[in-house]
Amino acid sequence: MCGQAAPQVVTSPENALSKTVVKILRCKGCGAAVAFDPKRQALSCSFCDGAVEIETIEDPMEQTSGYLPFTVTPENAHAALKQWLGSLGWFRPSDLKSSSRVQELRPLWWVAWIVEANTHISWTADSNAGSHRSDWAPHSGQTSVRFQNILASASRGLSDSEVDAISPSLDLNTVQTEPMGAEGATFEQFDVQRSQARRHVHATLQKLATAHVRQSEIPGTRFRNIHVSIVVQGLITKRLSLPAYILAYRYKHKLHRVVISGQDTHFLIGTAPYSVAKIVLVVIAATSFLLLFLLALAAAN
């Protein structure tokens, strides 16, 4: 199996319509779908290292139409990790930066839809504006908003928080027709059928429309019972593969994960240990201070 899913057309004798059969590699652990290139990677998940199995899906599948290039090198990503480990503050272990060892640094193209659409928004809500003697007053309205360059993640390997952390760094004007800038990268697959993709994109627009109504449309300072419905027109979606590095580092026999943007090392997110000894020291100091304060207060009385 190569970097893209290979469709096989199956025609039903009772129906002139055809459906597409696609085989993908599905991780049994985290559910991610990945492409398999025997020259570059083994049969294990790039996200959680779980075993993968072949899954057959019927229904047209979304496919990548473009790639954002890597502008961050593996050396840049490694240096960004070290800098980040040294900037996490006093409550982290003092030797976190010096004692941590990178176990794996893997470039990844993860997948997302880039959405543009006109939306007609209708809303109702209660707010404290115009409530007079009552706590709440009803309000409603309609508005039209055009959303542009909205990223709706299709990734199973990256969490929503990881996507939110690195996506602002991506330059959508640098789309290429071929992957560029990273050797031996993992290619995540679009594993969502088109019918599901439309629902996912619509849900993203619904969330944005609700946020717009809360911030710009409802009068007052307190709201409740917010209901928003949208009509989408002129929907345009692009299916892109976006660059990131997934790093695993070990500190005192425990692995931690960090995700770094493939276009700007200032955008990263990850996990790191806390120093139990420092936390206990602060608790003891705070308790001692409180005890001394109470004793002084009792003596004064």
N, C-alpha and C positions, 0 to 999 in steps of 0.2 A: 504494500500500500504506500502511495507516494504522499506528497504534501497536501493534496486535495482529495476530497471524497470522490469516488468513481461511481457515477450513476449508471443504472441499468434499467432500461425502459421495459416495462411489462405491460402487455396489452391484453385486456379481458375480452374473450370472445363475445360476451353479452353486451359489451359497452365499448364504444369507439374511443372513449377517453382513455388516456394512459396515465400511469402513476409511476413515480420515480422511487427506486429502491436504492438506499444508500447504506454502506457499511462504514462504521466508525469504530475507533477504539475507545471504550468507556472504562474509566477507573472505577473499581469496585468500592474504593474508599470514599473519595470526595465527589465522585460523579462527573469529573471533568472529561471532555472529549478532546483527544489529541491526535495529531497526525504522526505516522510512524515512518521514519526513514532508517533502514537497517544500517546505513553507513554512519549515522550520527547518534543514534540513541537506542536504548534497549527497551524491552517490553515492560516498562514500569512508568507510573504516572509522574509527570514532571512537577506536580504540585505537592503531592503527599507521599510519593514513592510507593504507592499501593500497586497491586497487580491490576492489569487491564485485561479486558475481554472484548471480543468483537461483538458489536451490536448492529442489527439490521433495522433500519427505519424506513417505512413507506410514507411518502408524501414529499413534495418538493422541499429541499433544504436550502437555507441561506448559505451563500458562499462569499468569501472575501473578494472584494473588487479593487482593493488598494492597500498599500502598506505605508506607514509612516517610518522613515528611516531611523536607525539608531545613530545618535550623535554623541552618545556617551560610550566610552570604551570600557572594557572590563577593568582596566587599571583605574580609571576614574571612579567606577562604582565601588571598587575595593577601598580606595582612599576616602570616599564619601562615608562608607560604613565606619571606618576608623575614626573619622572626625565626629560623626554622630555619637559614637560610643563615648567619646571624651567630652561631650557637651550635655550630658543628661542630668547633671546636678549632683549635689552632695549626697543624696540618699541612695545613690548607686554605689556598688563596690569600688573602692579606690583603684583597684587593679583591673577594672573591666576592660579598658582599652588595651592594656598591655598583655593581659592574659587570655583574651578572646582569640579564637582561632577559626578562620573561615573554613568550613567544611565543603561548601559548594557555592559556586557563583554561576548562575545559568541565565543566559538571555532568553527572552520569551516574547513572542508576538501574541498578545491576547486580543480578544475580539469584542467589537461594540458596533452599534448602529449610531450614525451621526444623522440627526433628524432636523428638518426644517418643515414648518407647517403654519398655516393660518388657523386660528382657533376662535370660535364664537363662544363666549362664556356666559352662562346664566347662573346666578347665585341667589341664595337666600341665607339670612343669618339673623341672630339676635345680638344686639350690642347695647352698651350703656348710653349711646348717643340718643338724645331725645326721649329718654325714658321717663322724665318727670318724676312722679311719685313712685313709679314702679322701678324695679331693678333693671328691667330689660325692655327693649322696644324692637319690633320686627323691622327688618330692612331687606331690600332685594334690588337687583340690578342686572344689567347686561353690558358686556364690553367685548371688544375684539382685540386680540393680541397675536402678533406674529413671533413665533419662537424660532431662533436660528442657532445652528451649530450646537444642538443639544446632544449630549452623549448619553446613550442608553446602553449600559453594559450588557453583553451577552456572555460574559465570562463566568465559568464555574470555578476556575482555579483561583481567581482573585475575589476577595470579599468586597462588599459594598464600601466599607471603610477604606480599604486599600485603593479601590478605584477612585473614590473621592479625593484621596490624598495626592495621587499622581496625575490625574487627568487634567488639572489646570495648566500643567507644564507643556502639554502637547500642542504643537503647531500644525493645525489642520490644513495649512497651505502647502505643506511639504509632501503631500501624498504622491507615492510612486506606484508604478504598475508592478514592480518586482520588489521582493525584500532586499534591503540593502543595509550594510553596516554592522552585521553581527554574524560571526561564523558559528556554526553548530547550534543555532537557536532552535527552540521548541516552538512549533506552530500549534496554537490552540484552534480547534475547529468550531465553526458555527454548528451547534447540534440541535438547534431549535427549528421546527417546521415553520413555514411561512405564516400559517394561520396563527400559531402561537406567537410568532414575532410581531405580528400586527397588534395582538392584545398587549404584549409587553411594551411596545412603543406607545400605544394609546394610554396605558397606565402611567408611563413616565410623563406624558403631556398633561394628564389629569392631575398629577401631583404638582407639576409646575403651575398649572392654572389655579389650583387651590392656594398655593403659596402667594401667587400674584394677588388674588382676591383678599387674602388676609392682610397683605402689606399695603395695598393701594386702593382697594375698593370699599371696604366696610368702614363706615364712620365710627368714631369712638375709640376707646382704649381697651375695652374688654369685650370678648366675643364668645358666643356659644352657638350650638346647633347650626354649624356652617354646612351648607349643602351646595355643591358645585357640579354642574354638568357642562360638557363641551361638545361642540360640533367641529370636526376637523376637516379642513379643506386644503387642497394643494399640498398634500403630504409628499415630501421627498426624503428618502432614506439612502444613506450610503453605508455599505458594509465594509468596515476597515479592520485591519490588523494593526495593533498599536504596540510600541516597544516598551519593555520593562526588564529589569533584572530581578530575579529571585535569589536571595542569598540565605544560606544557612550557616550560622556561626555557633561555636560551642564555647560555653563558659562553665567550668567545673562540672563536666560530664553531662551538661544539659544543653540541648539544641534550642536555638531561637531563630526566628524567621524575620527577614527584612525585605521589603519591596522598594525598589528605586526606579524612578522614571528613566526611560531610555533616552530622554532628550534633555533632562536637566536634573543634576544630582541634588539640587536643593529641595526637591520634592521626593520625600521618602517616608516610609512608615514601617514600624516593626515593634518587636517585643524585646525587653531587656530586664534582667533581674534587679531586685532591690537588695540593699544590704540590711539583713535582719539585725545585725549588731548595731548599726547606726539608728535604726528605728527604735530598738529597745532603749538605746542611750537617750534618745529624745523623750521617750515616754517616761523614763525614770527622772530625767531632769524636770519635765513639766509637772510630774507628780510631786517631786520634792519642793518645787517652787510653790505649788498650790498648798502643800502642807505647811510650809513656812508662813505663807500669807495668812492661813487660817489661825495658826498659833499666834501670830502677831496681832491679828484682829481680836482673838480671845483675850490676850494679855491687855489690850487697850481698853477692853470693856471691864 
